[in-house]
Amino acid sequence: MRTTLTIEDGIASQLQDVARRSGRSFNAVVNETLRVGLQRGCIAASAKRYRVEPAAMGDVAGQQDLDQALHLADQLEGQELARRAQLRK
């Protein structure tokens, strides 16, 4: 299959160096590099998933319901705006 790719300058330079040193064509080096990368990608996909364990962080200040985070953010913003307005008086 023939296609056009835009390869970053640094990567293209590395591929050309490998082609020169190995005596192979640029196309052969690019194809081999892609093949190896795809094979490694398949191996990485089967790796064990990372799991985050929750940790207790203590009580919520003011006993706010964090399920209502947007409402809480709105309240805090309103309080801050009121405080700034008081400072300007």
MOPAC internal coordinates of N, CA, C and O (Angstrom, degrees):
PM7 1SCF
backbone

  N    0.0000 0     0.00 0     0.00 0    0    0    0
  C    1.4448 1     0.00 0     0.00 0    1    0    0
  C    1.5253 1   108.17 1     0.00 0    2    1    0
  O    1.2310 1   120.71 1   -42.29 1    3    2    1
  N    1.2722 1   116.25 1   137.71 1    3    2    1
  C    1.4548 1   121.31 1   179.55 1    5    3    2
  C    1.5269 1   107.65 1  -107.06 1    6    5    3
  O    1.2310 1   120.64 1   -48.66 1    7    6    5
  N    1.3313 1   116.38 1   131.34 1    7    6    5
  C    1.4621 1   120.75 1   179.89 1    9    7    6
  C    1.5130 1   109.19 1  -148.31 1   10    9    7
  O    1.2310 1   120.42 1   -13.63 1   11   10    9
  N    1.3167 1   116.80 1   166.37 1   11   10    9
  C    1.4587 1   122.29 1   177.95 1   13   11   10
  C    1.5079 1   108.56 1  -112.13 1   14   13   11
  O    1.2310 1   120.57 1   -49.56 1   15   14   13
  N    1.3368 1   116.51 1   130.44 1   15   14   13
  C    1.4611 1   122.55 1   178.81 1   17   15   14
  C    1.5196 1   109.38 1  -123.31 1   18   17   15
  O    1.2310 1   120.59 1   -29.75 1   19   18   17
  N    1.3025 1   116.47 1   150.25 1   19   18   17
  C    1.4581 1   121.03 1   169.75 1   21   19   18
  C    1.5122 1   106.63 1  -103.99 1   22   21   19
  O    1.2310 1   120.72 1   -65.64 1   23   22   21
  N    1.3252 1   116.24 1   114.36 1   23   22   21
  C    1.4607 1   122.30 1  -177.25 1   25   23   22
  C    1.5183 1   108.23 1  -108.15 1   26   25   23
  O    1.2310 1   120.48 1   -46.89 1   27   26   25
  N    1.3171 1   116.69 1   133.11 1   27   26   25
  C    1.4610 1   120.61 1   178.33 1   29   27   26
  C    1.5257 1   109.98 1   -56.98 1   30   29   27
  O    1.2310 1   120.70 1   -34.17 1   31   30   29
  N    1.3376 1   116.26 1   145.83 1   31   30   29
  C    1.4607 1   121.17 1  -175.38 1   33   31   30
  C    1.5282 1   112.77 1   -55.38 1   34   33   31
  O    1.2310 1   120.24 1   134.57 1   35   34   33
  N    1.3210 1   117.14 1   -45.43 1   35   34   33
  C    1.4581 1   121.02 1  -178.61 1   37   35   34
  C    1.5175 1   112.56 1   -62.63 1   38   37   35
  O    1.2310 1   120.68 1   139.27 1   39   38   37
  N    1.3216 1   116.31 1   -40.73 1   39   38   37
  C    1.4643 1   120.85 1   179.41 1   41   39   38
  C    1.5211 1   109.90 1   -69.16 1   42   41   39
  O    1.2310 1   120.44 1   137.55 1   43   42   41
  N    1.3301 1   116.77 1   -42.45 1   43   42   41
  C    1.4679 1   120.16 1   178.83 1   45   43   42
  C    1.5272 1   110.41 1   -60.98 1   46   45   43
  O    1.2310 1   120.59 1   140.18 1   47   46   45
  N    1.3119 1   116.47 1   -39.82 1   47   46   45
  C    1.4614 1   120.81 1   178.96 1   49   47   46
  C    1.5268 1   111.14 1   -63.29 1   50   49   47
  O    1.2310 1   120.73 1   136.53 1   51   50   49
  N    1.3206 1   116.21 1   -43.47 1   51   50   49
  C    1.4676 1   120.22 1   178.24 1   53   51   50
  C    1.5299 1   110.86 1   -63.04 1   54   53   51
  O    1.2310 1   120.27 1   137.49 1   55   54   53
  N    1.3260 1   117.10 1   -42.51 1   55   54   53
  C    1.4607 1   121.17 1   179.42 1   57   55   54
  C    1.5260 1   110.65 1   -63.89 1   58   57   55
  O    1.2310 1   120.31 1   138.93 1   59   58   57
  N    1.3248 1   117.01 1   -41.07 1   59   58   57
  C    1.4621 1   120.49 1   178.31 1   61   59   58
  C    1.5212 1   111.20 1   -64.70 1   62   61   59
  O    1.2310 1   120.21 1   140.92 1   63   62   61
  N    1.3389 1   117.21 1   -39.08 1   63   62   61
  C    1.4624 1   120.87 1   176.82 1   65   63   62
  C    1.5282 1   111.07 1   -61.14 1   66   65   63
  O    1.2310 1   120.66 1   134.89 1   67   66   65
  N    1.3233 1   116.34 1   -45.11 1   67   66   65
  C    1.4653 1   120.51 1   178.99 1   69   67   66
  C    1.5300 1   109.61 1   -62.10 1   70   69   67
  O    1.2310 1   120.29 1   137.28 1   71   70   69
  N    1.3300 1   117.06 1   -42.72 1   71   70   69
  C    1.4648 1   120.76 1  -179.86 1   73   71   70
  C    1.5285 1   110.45 1   -62.32 1   74   73   71
  O    1.2310 1   120.21 1   135.90 1   75   74   73
  N    1.3197 1   117.21 1   -44.10 1   75   74   73
  C    1.4665 1   120.77 1   179.45 1   77   75   74
  C    1.5201 1   111.64 1   -62.73 1   78   77   75
  O    1.2310 1   121.02 1   132.07 1   79   78   77
  N    1.3448 1   115.65 1   -47.93 1   79   78   77
  C    1.4646 1   120.24 1  -177.04 1   81   79   78
  C    1.5277 1   112.38 1   -65.89 1   82   81   79
  O    1.2310 1   120.79 1   144.20 1   83   82   81
  N    1.3308 1   116.10 1   -35.80 1   83   82   81
  C    1.4645 1   119.54 1  -175.77 1   85   83   82
  C    1.5258 1   112.66 1   -89.59 1   86   85   83
  O    1.2310 1   120.26 1   167.07 1   87   86   85
  N    1.3325 1   117.11 1   -12.93 1   87   86   85
  C    1.4604 1   120.06 1  -178.17 1   89   87   86
  C    1.5123 1   113.62 1    75.04 1   90   89   87
  O    1.2310 1   120.53 1  -165.31 1   91   90   89
  N    1.3166 1   116.59 1    14.69 1   91   90   89
  C    1.4693 1   120.80 1   178.70 1   93   91   90
  C    1.5172 1   109.21 1  -101.12 1   94   93   91
  O    1.2310 1   120.92 1   -13.15 1   95   94   93
  N    1.3274 1   115.85 1   166.85 1   95   94   93
  C    1.4665 1   120.36 1   179.54 1   97   95   94
  C    1.5338 1   109.94 1   -75.35 1   98   97   95
  O    1.2310 1   121.75 1   -23.45 1   99   98   97
  N    1.3233 1   114.26 1   156.55 1   99   98   97
  C    1.4649 1   120.62 1   176.89 1  101   99   98
  C    1.5222 1   110.05 1   -57.29 1  102  101   99
  O    1.2310 1   120.13 1   135.63 1  103  102  101
  N    1.3379 1   117.36 1   -44.37 1  103  102  101
  C    1.4714 1   121.61 1   180.00 1  105  103  102
  C    1.5226 1   111.65 1   -59.48 1  106  105  103
  O    1.2310 1   120.47 1   137.98 1  107  106  105
  N    1.3383 1   116.71 1   -42.02 1  107  106  105
  C    1.4647 1   120.12 1  -179.58 1  109  107  106
  C    1.5218 1   110.65 1   -64.44 1  110  109  107
  O    1.2310 1   120.65 1   139.43 1  111  110  109
  N    1.3340 1   116.35 1   -40.57 1  111  110  109
  C    1.4718 1   120.14 1   179.63 1  113  111  110
  C    1.5256 1   110.45 1   -66.50 1  114  113  111
  O    1.2310 1   120.21 1   136.59 1  115  114  113
  N    1.3208 1   117.20 1   -43.41 1  115  114  113
  C    1.4709 1   120.71 1   179.08 1  117  115  114
  C    1.5241 1   110.41 1   -61.59 1  118  117  115
  O    1.2310 1   120.16 1   133.85 1  119  118  117
  N    1.3198 1   117.30 1   -46.15 1  119  118  117
  C    1.4759 1   120.81 1  -179.97 1  121  119  118
  C    1.5228 1   111.62 1   -62.02 1  122  121  119
  O    1.2310 1   120.58 1   135.87 1  123  122  121
  N    1.3367 1   116.50 1   -44.13 1  123  122  121
  C    1.4651 1   119.13 1   179.57 1  125  123  122
  C    1.5273 1   111.14 1   -64.30 1  126  125  123
  O    1.2310 1   120.82 1   138.37 1  127  126  125
  N    1.3190 1   116.03 1   -41.63 1  127  126  125
  C    1.4705 1   120.30 1   179.79 1  129  127  126
  C    1.5250 1   110.86 1   -62.92 1  130  129  127
  O    1.2310 1   120.34 1   136.86 1  131  130  129
  N    1.3215 1   116.96 1   -43.14 1  131  130  129
  C    1.4678 1   120.50 1   177.59 1  133  131  130
  C    1.5277 1   110.91 1   -64.41 1  134  133  131
  O    1.2310 1   120.44 1   138.03 1  135  134  133
  N    1.3307 1   116.77 1   -41.97 1  135  134  133
  C    1.4678 1   120.96 1  -179.89 1  137  135  134
  C    1.5284 1   110.64 1   -60.47 1  138  137  135
  O    1.2310 1   120.66 1   132.43 1  139  138  137
  N    1.3400 1   116.34 1   -47.57 1  139  138  137
  C    1.4686 1   120.40 1   179.99 1  141  139  138
  C    1.5273 1   110.30 1   -63.05 1  142  141  139
  O    1.2310 1   120.57 1   137.25 1  143  142  141
  N    1.3363 1   116.52 1   -42.75 1  143  142  141
  C    1.4601 1   120.13 1   179.44 1  145  143  142
  C    1.5206 1   112.63 1   -62.38 1  146  145  143
  O    1.2310 1   120.57 1   138.97 1  147  146  145
  N    1.3117 1   116.52 1   -41.03 1  147  146  145
  C    1.4636 1   120.12 1   178.32 1  149  147  146
  C    1.5154 1   111.57 1   -66.83 1  150  149  147
  O    1.2310 1   119.95 1   140.61 1  151  150  149
  N    1.3244 1   117.69 1   -39.39 1  151  150  149
  C    1.4681 1   120.49 1   178.01 1  153  151  150
  C    1.5204 1   111.01 1   -64.50 1  154  153  151
  O    1.2310 1   120.40 1   138.31 1  155  154  153
  N    1.3172 1   116.84 1   -41.69 1  155  154  153
  C    1.4669 1   119.96 1   177.78 1  157  155  154
  C    1.5169 1   111.19 1   -66.42 1  158  157  155
  O    1.2310 1   120.48 1   145.74 1  159  158  157
  N    1.3275 1   116.69 1   -34.26 1  159  158  157
  C    1.4637 1   120.68 1   177.72 1  161  159  158
  C    1.5062 1   111.72 1   -62.25 1  162  161  159
  O    1.2310 1   120.10 1   143.33 1  163  162  161
  N    1.3337 1   117.41 1   -36.67 1  163  162  161
  C    1.4657 1   121.41 1   178.17 1  165  163  162
  C    1.5223 1   110.38 1   -66.79 1  166  165  163
  O    1.2310 1   120.46 1   142.35 1  167  166  165
  N    1.3086 1   116.73 1   -37.65 1  167  166  165
  C    1.4646 1   120.74 1   178.98 1  169  167  166
  C    1.5237 1   109.59 1   -67.92 1  170  169  167
  O    1.2310 1   120.54 1   136.87 1  171  170  169
  N    1.3259 1   116.57 1   -43.13 1  171  170  169
  C    1.4626 1   120.38 1  -179.10 1  173  171  170
  C    1.5242 1   111.08 1   -65.08 1  174  173  171
  O    1.2310 1   120.30 1   146.72 1  175  174  173
  N    1.3335 1   117.04 1   -33.28 1  175  174  173
  C    1.4579 1   120.21 1  -178.93 1  177  175  174
  C    1.5250 1   111.70 1   -65.24 1  178  177  175
  O    1.2310 1   120.32 1   153.69 1  179  178  177
  N    1.3396 1   117.00 1   -26.31 1  179  178  177
  C    1.4554 1   119.42 1  -178.92 1  181  179  178
  C    1.5293 1   112.16 1   -91.40 1  182  181  179
  O    1.2310 1   120.37 1  -176.24 1  183  182  181
  N    1.3293 1   116.90 1     3.76 1  183  182  181
  C    1.4623 1   120.58 1  -179.97 1  185  183  182
  C    1.5310 1   110.13 1   -67.86 1  186  185  183
  O    1.2310 1   120.88 1   -22.02 1  187  186  185
  N    1.3289 1   115.92 1   157.98 1  187  186  185
  C    1.4572 1   121.91 1  -179.38 1  189  187  186
  C    1.5248 1   110.05 1   -63.84 1  190  189  187
  O    1.2310 1   120.90 1   -45.85 1  191  190  189
  N    1.3133 1   115.89 1   134.15 1  191  190  189
  C    1.4588 1   120.86 1   179.46 1  193  191  190
  C    1.5169 1   110.62 1   -69.85 1  194  193  191
  O    1.2310 1   121.18 1   -35.75 1  195  194  193
  N    1.3096 1   115.34 1   144.25 1  195  194  193
  C    1.4546 1   122.20 1   177.62 1  197  195  194
  C    1.5193 1   108.12 1   -81.10 1  198  197  195
  O    1.2310 1   120.75 1   -44.27 1  199  198  197
  N    1.3161 1   116.18 1   135.73 1  199  198  197
  C    1.4634 1   120.36 1  -178.75 1  201  199  198
  C    1.5159 1   109.19 1  -123.52 1  202  201  199
  O    1.2310 1   120.72 1   -47.67 1  203  202  201
  N    1.3124 1   116.22 1   132.33 1  203  202  201
  C    1.4553 1   122.37 1   178.07 1  205  203  202
  C    1.5143 1   108.37 1   -95.94 1  206  205  203
  O    1.2310 1   121.08 1   -52.85 1  207  206  205
  N    1.3030 1   115.53 1   127.15 1  207  206  205
  C    1.4567 1   120.31 1   178.29 1  209  207  206
  C    1.5316 1   108.91 1   -93.50 1  210  209  207
  O    1.2310 1   119.63 1   -51.16 1  211  210  209
  N    1.3120 1   118.31 1   128.84 1  211  210  209
  C    1.4670 1   120.33 1   178.97 1  213  211  210
  C    1.5275 1   110.83 1   -68.25 1  214  213  211
  O    1.2310 1   121.14 1   -30.02 1  215  214  213
  N    1.3177 1   115.43 1   149.98 1  215  214  213
  C    1.4601 1   121.08 1   179.20 1  217  215  214
  C    1.5278 1   108.79 1  -130.64 1  218  217  215
  O    1.2310 1   120.68 1   -40.06 1  219  218  217
  N    1.3222 1   116.30 1   139.94 1  219  218  217
  C    1.4612 1   120.80 1   178.07 1  221  219  218
  C    1.5254 1   108.43 1   -68.39 1  222  221  219
  O    1.2310 1   120.67 1   -45.55 1  223  222  221
  N    1.3300 1   116.32 1   134.45 1  223  222  221
  C    1.4620 1   121.48 1  -179.26 1  225  223  222
  C    1.5286 1   111.13 1  -115.00 1  226  225  223
  O    1.2310 1   120.02 1  -168.28 1  227  226  225
  N    1.3165 1   117.57 1    11.72 1  227  226  225
  C    1.4582 1   120.45 1   179.94 1  229  227  226
  C    1.5174 1   111.47 1    91.21 1  230  229  227
  O    1.2310 1   120.87 1     2.10 1  231  230  229
  N    1.3341 1   115.93 1  -177.90 1  231  230  229
  C    1.4575 1   121.80 1  -179.22 1  233  231  230
  C    1.5262 1   111.15 1   -73.05 1  234  233  231
  O    1.2310 1   121.25 1   -25.33 1  235  234  233
  N    1.3128 1   115.21 1   154.67 1  235  234  233
  C    1.4545 1   121.86 1   177.49 1  237  235  234
  C    1.5201 1   107.94 1   -81.67 1  238  237  235
  O    1.2310 1   120.71 1   -49.84 1  239  238  237
  N    1.3289 1   116.25 1   130.16 1  239  238  237
  C    1.4682 1   120.95 1   179.35 1  241  239  238
  C    1.5239 1   109.55 1   -61.12 1  242  241  239
  O    1.2310 1   120.38 1   -47.89 1  243  242  241
  N    1.2978 1   116.88 1   132.11 1  243  242  241
  C    1.4610 1   121.48 1   178.50 1  245  243  242
  C    1.5130 1   113.53 1    75.02 1  246  245  243
  O    1.2310 1   120.09 1  -173.50 1  247  246  245
  N    1.3203 1   117.44 1     6.50 1  247  246  245
  C    1.4635 1   122.75 1   178.98 1  249  247  246
  C    1.5283 1   112.65 1    51.60 1  250  249  247
  O    1.2310 1   120.30 1  -137.81 1  251  250  249
  N    1.3441 1   117.03 1    42.19 1  251  250  249
  C    1.4616 1   121.30 1   176.90 1  253  251  250
  C    1.5215 1   109.24 1   -77.56 1  254  253  251
  O    1.2310 1   120.62 1   -33.32 1  255  254  253
  N    1.3268 1   116.41 1   146.68 1  255  254  253
  C    1.4570 1   122.24 1   177.12 1  257  255  254
  C    1.5300 1   108.33 1   -83.55 1  258  257  255
  O    1.2310 1   120.03 1   -71.40 1  259  258  257
  N    1.3220 1   117.55 1   108.60 1  259  258  257
  C    1.4603 1   120.61 1  -176.28 1  261  259  258
  C    1.5254 1   112.96 1   -71.75 1  262  261  259
  O    1.2310 1   120.13 1   169.71 1  263  262  261
  N    1.3261 1   117.36 1   -10.29 1  263  262  261
  C    1.4565 1   119.60 1   174.24 1  265  263  262
  C    1.5280 1   110.11 1   -68.55 1  266  265  263
  O    1.2310 1   121.13 1   161.65 1  267  266  265
  N    1.2847 1   115.45 1   -18.35 1  267  266  265
  C    1.4649 1   121.21 1   179.66 1  269  267  266
  C    1.5329 1   109.17 1  -107.58 1  270  269  267
  O    1.2310 1   119.92 1  -132.04 1  271  270  269
  N    1.3164 1   117.75 1    47.96 1  271  270  269
  C    1.4622 1   123.10 1  -171.96 1  273  271  270
  C    1.5262 1   112.85 1   -58.93 1  274  273  271
  O    1.2310 1   119.79 1   138.93 1  275  274  273
  N    1.3142 1   118.01 1   -41.07 1  275  274  273
  C    1.4615 1   119.32 1  -179.85 1  277  275  274
  C    1.5194 1   111.36 1   -66.26 1  278  277  275
  O    1.2310 1   120.88 1   140.87 1  279  278  277
  N    1.3056 1   115.93 1   -39.13 1  279  278  277
  C    1.4657 1   120.00 1   177.52 1  281  279  278
  C    1.5289 1   109.69 1   -64.30 1  282  281  279
  O    1.2310 1   120.48 1   137.22 1  283  282  281
  N    1.3249 1   116.68 1   -42.78 1  283  282  281
  C    1.4600 1   121.46 1   178.23 1  285  283  282
  C    1.5267 1   110.25 1   -62.50 1  286  285  283
  O    1.2310 1   119.84 1   136.05 1  287  286  285
  N    1.3188 1   117.90 1   -43.95 1  287  286  285
  C    1.4651 1   121.22 1   179.31 1  289  287  286
  C    1.5245 1   110.39 1   -61.82 1  290  289  287
  O    1.2310 1   120.51 1   140.40 1  291  290  289
  N    1.3207 1   116.64 1   -39.60 1  291  290  289
  C    1.4600 1   120.97 1   178.06 1  293  291  290
  C    1.5272 1   111.17 1   -64.18 1  294  293  291
  O    1.2310 1   120.49 1   137.74 1  295  294  293
  N    1.3256 1   116.66 1   -42.26 1  295  294  293
  C    1.4647 1   120.60 1   178.07 1  297  295  294
  C    1.5262 1   111.07 1   -62.54 1  298  297  295
  O    1.2310 1   120.61 1   134.18 1  299  298  297
  N    1.3265 1   116.44 1   -45.82 1  299  298  297
  C    1.4653 1   120.58 1  -179.19 1  301  299  298
  C    1.5167 1   111.72 1   -64.16 1  302  301  299
  O    1.2310 1   120.71 1   141.26 1  303  302  301
  N    1.3345 1   116.25 1   -38.74 1  303  302  301
  C    1.4545 1   119.76 1   177.83 1  305  303  302
  C    1.5252 1   110.46 1   -65.31 1  306  305  303
  O    1.2310 1   120.69 1   138.18 1  307  306  305
  N    1.3237 1   116.29 1   -41.82 1  307  306  305
  C    1.4708 1   120.10 1   177.93 1  309  307  306
  C    1.5180 1   111.70 1   -62.15 1  310  309  307
  O    1.2310 1   120.23 1   138.51 1  311  310  309
  N    1.3304 1   117.17 1   -41.49 1  311  310  309
  C    1.4579 1   120.64 1   177.72 1  313  311  310
  C    1.5192 1   111.16 1   -63.07 1  314  313  311
  O    1.2310 1   120.13 1   138.62 1  315  314  313
  N    1.3217 1   117.35 1   -41.38 1  315  314  313
  C    1.4720 1   121.25 1  -179.91 1  317  315  314
  C    1.5215 1   110.80 1   -66.48 1  318  317  315
  O    1.2310 1   119.99 1   139.18 1  319  318  317
  N    1.3272 1   117.62 1   -40.82 1  319  318  317
  C    1.4616 1   120.48 1   178.00 1  321  319  318
  C    1.5254 1   110.95 1   -64.28 1  322  321  319
  O    1.2310 1   120.62 1   139.89 1  323  322  321
  N    1.3250 1   116.41 1   -40.11 1  323  322  321
  C    1.4611 1   120.02 1   177.31 1  325  323  322
  C    1.5225 1   111.00 1   -64.70 1  326  325  323
  O    1.2310 1   120.16 1   139.07 1  327  326  325
  N    1.3294 1   117.29 1   -40.93 1  327  326  325
  C    1.4637 1   121.21 1   179.10 1  329  327  326
  C    1.5268 1   110.53 1   -62.75 1  330  329  327
  O    1.2310 1   120.34 1   136.31 1  331  330  329
  N    1.3332 1   116.96 1   -43.69 1  331  330  329
  C    1.4746 1   120.25 1   179.20 1  333  331  330
  C    1.5209 1   111.67 1   -64.92 1  334  333  331
  O    1.2310 1   120.93 1   143.02 1  335  334  333
  N    1.3482 1   115.83 1   -36.98 1  335  334  333
  C    1.4653 1   119.53 1   178.43 1  337  335  334
  C    1.5272 1   110.11 1   -64.81 1  338  337  335
  O    1.2310 1   120.11 1   140.90 1  339  338  337
  N    1.3132 1   117.40 1   -39.10 1  339  338  337
  C    1.4794 1   121.38 1   178.20 1  341  339  338
  C    1.5374 1   111.02 1   -64.35 1  342  341  339
  O    1.2310 1   120.24 1   142.01 1  343  342  341
  N    1.3062 1   117.15 1   -37.99 1  343  342  341
  C    1.4594 1   121.04 1  -179.84 1  345  343  342
  C    1.5302 1   112.20 1   -66.59 1  346  345  343
  O    1.2310 1   119.98 1   150.94 1  347  346  345
  N    1.3207 1   117.63 1   -29.06 1  347  346  345
  C    1.4675 1   121.78 1  -179.23 1  349  347  346
  C    1.5174 1   112.77 1   -77.53 1  350  349  347
  O    1.2310 1   119.87 1   162.59 1  351  350  349
  N    1.3235 1   117.85 1   -17.41 1  351  350  349
  C    1.4746 1   121.02 1  -176.94 1  353  351  350
  C    1.4930 1   111.69 1   -75.38 1  354  353  351
  O    1.2310 1   120.10 1   180.00 1  355  354  353

